[in-house]
Amino acid sequence: ADAVVVDLDANTVTTEYDDLGDLPENVSNYLKRNLKTDVVKNSMKTGDAISVAFLHTLVRLIGGYRDALKFRAGEPITFDPEAFVRSRSS
């Protein structure tokens, strides 16, 4: 099973595949900032604080997918991966 280990005492995030570096820097910084907040540390009792931080990061990462949709009359809607990457790097 895939796992992400968040060590709040050491302020580290570790993944099985060491793929955190594959995220755009602004997105990984956003995630790290949200995991360091006192809100996360204080709300560990509910168990959902880390999930919420990752969900917000995912929304930030892929939330603009519509920018890469191509609409042409009479044709199926298509997704342009290059346009998506360009839209996320701005």
LOLUMMI-898776 format. One record per residue (C-alpha): residue in one letter; x, y, z. Coordinates in pm, 1 decimal, always signed. Layout:
N
  rest        xx        yy        zz
     a         X         Y         Z
...
REM end
This chain:
90
  rest        xx        yy        zz
     a      +0.0      +0.0      +0.0
     d    +116.9    +350.0     -78.5
     a    +173.4    +573.5    +218.8
     v    +275.4    +927.1    +296.0
     v    +440.5    +975.9    +634.2
     v    +395.8   +1318.2    +790.1
     d    +621.5   +1365.3   +1092.9
     l    +496.4   +1679.0   +1264.1
     d    +770.3   +1668.4   +1525.8
     a   +1047.9   +1662.2   +1265.8
     n    +857.8   +1873.1   +1008.7
     t    +911.7   +1614.5    +735.0
     v    +697.6   +1452.4    +467.5
     t    +818.4   +1119.9    +328.6
     t    +666.1    +911.6     +51.2
     e    +737.9    +556.4     -54.7
     y    +852.7    +679.9    -395.7
     d   +1027.5    +998.6    -280.1
     d    +815.2   +1188.0    -533.8
     l    +742.3   +1505.6    -340.8
     g   +1006.7   +1675.6    -553.9
     d    +798.3   +1603.8    -865.0
     l    +539.9   +1859.1    -752.6
     p    +579.8   +2217.3    -870.2
     e    +770.6   +2412.0    -606.1
     n    +481.7   +2646.1    -526.6
     v    +251.0   +2347.1    -468.3
     s    +495.9   +2156.1    -246.3
     n    +564.3   +2474.2     -48.2
     y    +188.6   +2523.5      -5.9
     l    +153.3   +2167.0    +125.6
     k    +447.4   +2200.1    +364.0
     r    +315.8   +2532.9    +495.3
     n     -26.1   +2381.7    +560.0
     l    +120.6   +2080.4    +736.5
     k    +327.8   +2300.2    +968.0
     t     +40.8   +2509.6   +1094.0
     d     -73.7   +2490.4   +1451.5
     v    -420.3   +2409.3   +1318.6
     v    -292.7   +2072.6   +1195.2
     k    -106.5   +2001.6   +1516.0
     n    -402.1   +2100.2   +1732.6
     s    -664.6   +1915.3   +1530.4
     m    -493.5   +1577.5   +1519.9
     k    -764.0   +1452.3   +1757.1
     t   -1014.1   +1444.8   +1471.4
     g    -771.2   +1275.1   +1235.9
     d    -876.6   +1470.1    +929.0
     a    -638.9   +1766.6    +938.1
     i    -370.2   +1601.1    +727.1
     s    -627.8   +1474.3    +476.3
     v    -769.2   +1824.4    +443.3
     a    -420.0   +1969.5    +385.5
     f    -357.0   +1716.5    +106.9
     l    -702.2   +1776.4     -43.3
     h    -645.8   +2153.1     -54.5
     t    -308.5   +2092.0    -217.8
     l    -464.8   +1861.5    -477.7
     v    -725.0   +2125.2    -560.3
     r    -448.0   +2382.7    -597.5
     l    -256.9   +2146.0    -826.7
     i    -534.7   +2028.6   -1060.1
     g    -806.1   +2285.5    -999.1
     g    -737.9   +2461.8   -1328.4
     y    -786.4   +2156.3   -1547.9
     r   -1056.4   +2342.0   -1743.8
     d    -785.0   +2565.8   -1888.3
     a    -665.6   +2264.4   -2088.3
     l   -1001.1   +2150.9   -2227.3
     k   -1042.6   +2203.4   -2600.2
     f   -1390.9   +2266.2   -2734.5
     r   -1445.6   +2234.7   -3110.0
     a   -1790.9   +2235.6   -3263.5
     g   -1900.5   +1887.0   -3363.7
     e   -1601.9   +1716.4   -3197.2
     p   -1559.0   +1550.0   -2859.2
     i   -1411.6   +1766.0   -2583.8
     t   -1041.4   +1687.6   -2550.6
     f    -777.5   +1749.1   -2286.0
     d    -446.9   +1909.2   -2388.3
     p    -176.7   +1799.7   -2139.2
     e     +75.9   +2058.9   -2261.6
     a    -177.2   +2340.0   -2217.4
     f    -247.3   +2208.5   -1866.6
     v    +120.6   +2214.5   -1769.7
     r    +160.3   +2564.4   -1916.0
     s    -143.4   +2686.5   -1721.2
     r      -6.6   +2545.7   -1393.8
     s    +339.9   +2695.6   -1430.5
     s    +215.0   +3053.1   -1427.8
REM end
